[in-house]
Structure formats: structure tokens, C-alpha cells
């Protein structure tokens, strides 16, 4: 099973009121943690995006990506994910190109269609137009990164023979995320890879590759993993349970798993962990499960874990990061080699 897979950390920079610390401190300590994680052997870091959240959920992931690039030397930096329908694709292409140039080509741009009506309303876009917005946005970004005249006229965007400069010398991979079948099929058709969440959609992605006339060997999956790995997972879940419950219930309120108000909130952390995307693993279970995941998914190129749950102290997340780095990743890499 000789192959290389990146292992990474996933951040949203949330700072909820019950555990609020100064944002400058949160940003500084998190950047320190990321630089330290690279020294421990992590290969990638992933950022996500939302707007108008009381907890400060990352509104500017490309700015943070540039900052991380200046603090790291080897890590790949990606977005899992940005909300392409609410952005101007030319500006996104320019900013992503700048991050790629700053980081020596270590950047990948991951996007998806989004789902929060508040965000679409605020940026003057309509939820019903999401499919055409992402299709056209991806095409425009690709043209921009090639240095070609944009010369695009579609349903949502019109540009003349303008060119984006400078172009990235090592163009980012353009990855696409989603959980619903049409979104995952789209990732297979127009993306350079698929951003998955909690293992959802891998089967749809392989099906989508075939439908798009592609071989499964052409596929690439970048897997956001929701496992909580600890020496005593039950004790760890009890210790950080309030932070975990906050994370998943905010997504439920926003409509990530169905229309807001129709999907019930989880009443407590044990229920969220039992019935949500989370899994509790010891280091031995993590090694076993990751090897099985990678054996069954030859398209998987990256597996990344939540580094910090919302409001969790940095030291708390760092303990799990160190456990992964010392007791899990070396054994998985040895099995892959």
C-alpha cells in the first residue's frame, strides 16, 4: 500500500462568548500552535469560512492563509472551504494567486456553494443561483490563473478581455466540497479534488467520476475527519463536551444538515457524539481506523482533524495534536510505506 498521504489540522478560529478571550490573543496563539504542529510533523492546515457569526467564525481565510504561510516552511495550506457564490471570482482568483506566490505554491483553494441565507442576502446573491454561481466562478478562476483573457459571459458574470496578474507560478488545486449528491457529482466533474466532511459522499464522488468519463485513479479526496483521539476518549469527550456540543449545534442552526428549524438540536454532548459526525478513538483505534480508511480509499490524499473545538483552550487542543503526532501518525505512515 505504498503511498503518501498528508495529515493535517482544521481551524475555524471561533471564539464563543462563554469562553471568550481577546481575538488578538486567539490569533497569535493559534498561529504559534500551527507552526509548532509543523515541527511535530503535520503536513497540512485547513481553514474554513463563514460571516456574521457572533463567535467570529473565520470571515477572511485567505488573509489567515498568508499569515500561516509566513510562519511555516513545508505545510500545505488549504481552504475547506470558502463560499464561492458570495465572492467576486476575479478577486478570489487574485487573492488566492497572491497566497500561492507568498507560500511558494503551497496553497490549495477549496470552495463550495454554501447554505446560509443570511450570507447570501448580505452579499446580494440568491441561494437559488448557487449552482450557476459556482460553475461560472470556477471557470473564471481557472482562466484567471492561466493568465488568459477572461472573456467570459454567463448567467451571473460578464468580463471582457481583462487578465489577472500576477498569475500563480504553481496554480493551486481547485477543490470542491459538498455533502449532497449533486454537489459531490459536481466536485467530480469540475474540481481537482473533493473536500469531504466526516466521510460523507465518497461513494457519490466515485460515481461522479465515472459519470464524468473519468477514471477513479484520477480522483483525489481531501477528508475532513471529526474523530476525537485521546488516551481515554470517554473522559476527553466529557471534558470538552460543551465545546463539541456548541460546534455541532451552531451548524444545525445554520442549516448545514437540513433546513433551519426542521433539524432538531442535539440536547447534550453525548447525544451529539453518538448521533453526529464525531467518533471517539484511542490511539490504537485511530491507527486501525485510518489504515482501513486509506486502504479502502486509494483516492484519499489528505486527512485533517479539528485542532480546536470552539472556545477550547489552546493547551487543550495541543494535547490531542501532540498525541496524534507521536502515537498515531508515525504508525500510519509506517503502514503506508
ABEGO torsion letter per residue (X at the ends): XBBBBBBBBBBAGBBBAAABBBAAAAAAAAAAAAAAAAAAGBABBBBBBBBGBAAGBBABAAAAAAAAAAABAABBBBBOBBBAAABBAAAAAAAAAAAAAAAGGABBBBBBAEABAAAAAAAGBBAAAAAAAAAAAAAAAAAAAAGBBAGBBBAABBBBABBBOBBBABBBBBBBBEABAAAAAAAAAABAEBBBBGGBGAAAAAAAAAAAGBBAAABBBBBBBABBBBABAAAAAAAAAAAAAAAAAAAAAAGAAEBBGABBBBABAAAAAAABABBBBBAAAAAAAAAAAAAABAABABBBBBABBBGBBAAAAAAAAAAAAAAAAAAAAAAAX
